[in-house]
């Protein structure tokens, strides 16, 4: 098993390291699918959809009701900057 060490404090397997890299890239995108957001936040897609329904997560505006739902990460980051 190949292991990567970061700053001599965190040890990750190759699989964990690749997953972390993928999550960091995806999290830097302006919009995330419900599925990607659920995976990154370690939540279920059902809970994410419920948060959207209750207005707790901002989404990209849809032109048609059947369009795929995307979480607006730009709005989340903007809100976080206001808090800091």
N, C-alpha and C positions, 0 to 999 in steps of 0.2 A: 504494500500500500504506500503510495507516494503522499507525503504530507507537506503542506506549505505552512510556514510560520511567519506571522506578521508582528514586527516589533518585539519579538521574543515573549509575547503575552498571549496571543491567540493562536491556537493550532487548529487547522482545518484540513479535512481530507480533500482530495481532488474534487470530489463530487460537491462537497459543501462550498469550496472555493468557486467552482463554476456557477453554482446556484446563486451565490452572493454577487458575483460579477453580473449575472443576468438580471438580478433584481435591482442592482444599482443603475444599470442602463435603462431598464424599463421605468424605474421611479423618476428618472430625469426627463421623461417624455411629457409633453403638455397634456395629453389625454391618455387614460388607461381604460381598457375594457373592464367590465365588472369582474370577469374571471381573473385577470391579472391583478387587479386591486385586492381581491379576496386572497389570492395566493401570497402577495407581498405582506398583507396585514394579518395573515394567518387567521382569516375569518371564512365563513361560508358565503357562497354567492347569494344564498337566501337572506342572510343578515345584511349583506351589502345592499341588496335590492330594497330591503325594508328601510334601511337608513336613507336611501334615495327617496323612497315614497314619503317618509316623514320629514323630508327637507333638511336632513342632517348632512347630506353629501351633495355637493354641487355637480351638475352634469352639463355636458355640452348640449346646447339647444338642438332639438330635432326638427327637421322639416316635415317628416312624416312619422306617424305614431309607431309604425313597425320598424323604424330604423334601430340599429344596434345602439345600446346605451354606452356612453363613455363617461368616466369620472373626469371632471375638470380639475386636473392637478395644479394648473396655474392659479385657480381661485383658492385652492387649499393653501398653496404657498403664500399667496398674497395675504390671506387671513392670518397665517402664522407669523408673518412679518409684522402685522399690526399688533399682535400680542407681545412680541419681544420688544 
